[in-house]
Amino acid sequence: MKKIKVLFVCIHNSARSQMAEAFLNALGGDTFEAESAGLEPGTLNPAAVEVMKEIGIDISKNKTQSAFDFFKKGKLFNYVITVCDETSAERCPIFPGHTRRLHWSFEDPSAIKGSYEEKLEKTRNIRDVIKAKIEDWLKEVKES
């Protein structure tokens, strides 16, 4: 059976989309194949790397990628899911083929102010919200 291909897109591909990709591959890897990309690829967010490592998922070797590079290569996805704010999501390219677009807005870890410990704590909360959304979505998709 062919896996359902999913692309998670955010601004820099530094935290939210990376976490969503990792969770979907970990929780639905038998059915799904997830990738992630950014509108303006940056560098991995150290707080996101750390909070994922805390739960046994290592994203430290991941590279940030460009959504437009995927588009130019003609990659096909069953779902393209934007995980940034709505205004930024509108900049995401329209991928060819029969692609369903979904939008899940999560807080941006790079916008968190405070000490590193405060950033970690808020990034843990974002991580947990992303994981819960992936778990709920997996149930929805399997039921449909």
C-alpha positions in Angstrom: 0.0 0.0 0.0 1.3 3.5 -0.9 1.9 5.8 2.0 -0.1 9.0 2.3 2.4 11.9 1.7 2.2 15.0 3.9 4.1 18.2 3.7 4.1 20.5 6.8 5.0 24.1 6.0 5.8 27.1 8.3 7.9 30.2 7.9 11.4 29.0 8.6 11.1 25.2 8.9 12.9 25.7 12.2 10.4 24.3 14.8 6.7 23.8 14.3 6.9 22.0 10.9 9.9 20.0 12.1 8.0 18.8 15.2 4.9 18.0 13.2 6.9 16.0 10.6 8.7 14.0 13.4 5.4 13.3 15.2 3.6 12.1 12.1 6.5 9.9 11.1 6.7 8.5 14.6 2.9 8.0 15.2 1.7 7.2 11.7 4.8 6.0 9.9 3.1 2.8 8.8 0.6 4.8 6.8 2.1 8.2 6.4 5.3 9.7 5.0 5.9 13.3 6.3 8.3 16.0 5.2 8.6 19.6 6.2 9.6 22.8 4.6 9.6 26.6 5.1 8.7 29.6 3.1 12.0 31.2 4.1 14.2 28.3 5.5 16.2 29.3 8.5 18.1 27.2 11.1 16.8 24.7 13.5 15.5 26.2 16.7 17.6 24.8 19.6 14.7 24.9 22.0 12.6 22.7 19.6 15.5 20.3 19.2 15.9 20.0 23.0 12.2 19.5 23.8 11.9 16.8 21.2 15.0 15.1 22.5 13.3 15.1 26.0 10.7 12.8 24.6 13.0 10.6 22.7 12.8 12.1 19.2 16.0 13.5 17.7 15.6 16.2 15.1 19.1 17.6 15.6 20.4 16.3 12.2 17.4 17.6 10.3 18.0 20.3 7.7 15.6 23.2 6.9 14.2 23.0 3.5 12.3 25.3 1.1 8.7 24.7 0.2 9.3 26.3 -3.2 12.1 23.8 -3.9 9.6 21.0 -3.3 7.2 22.8 -5.6 9.8 23.3 -8.4 10.8 19.7 -8.2 7.1 18.8 -8.8 6.8 16.7 -5.6 3.3 15.5 -5.0 1.6 15.4 -1.6 -1.8 14.1 -0.5 -1.8 16.9 2.1 0.0 20.2 2.5 -0.6 21.4 6.1 0.5 24.9 7.0 1.3 25.3 10.7 2.1 29.0 10.8 -0.2 32.0 11.1 -3.0 32.4 8.5 -1.3 35.4 6.7 1.9 33.5 6.2 0.1 30.4 5.1 -1.4 32.3 2.2 2.1 32.5 0.8 2.5 28.8 0.5 2.6 27.5 -3.1 -0.2 25.6 -4.6 1.1 22.1 -5.2 0.1 20.2 -8.3 -2.1 17.1 -8.3 -4.9 16.2 -5.9 -3.6 17.9 -2.8 -5.8 18.7 0.2 -4.6 21.9 2.0 -5.2 22.2 5.7 -4.2 25.0 8.1 -3.3 24.4 11.7 -2.1 27.6 13.4 0.5 27.0 16.2 2.3 29.6 18.3 5.8 30.3 16.9 8.6 29.2 19.2 11.0 31.7 17.7 8.7 34.6 18.8 8.9 33.5 22.5 10.5 36.1 24.8 12.3 35.4 28.1 15.1 33.3 29.5 16.1 30.1 27.8 14.3 28.1 30.5 11.1 30.1 29.8 11.5 29.5 26.1 11.9 25.8 26.7 8.8 25.7 28.9 6.6 27.4 26.2 8.2 25.3 23.4 7.2 22.2 25.4 3.6 23.4 25.5 3.7 24.0 21.7 5.2 20.6 21.2 2.5 18.9 23.2 -0.3 20.8 21.3 1.3 19.7 18.0 1.4 16.1 19.2 -2.2 16.2 20.3 -3.3 17.7 17.0 -1.4 14.9 15.1 -3.0 12.2 17.2 -6.5 13.6 16.7 -5.9 14.0 13.0 -4.7 10.4 12.7 -7.9 9.2 14.3 -10.0 11.4 11.9 -8.2 10.1 8.8 -8.4 6.5 9.8 -12.2 6.9 10.5 -12.9 8.5 7.1 
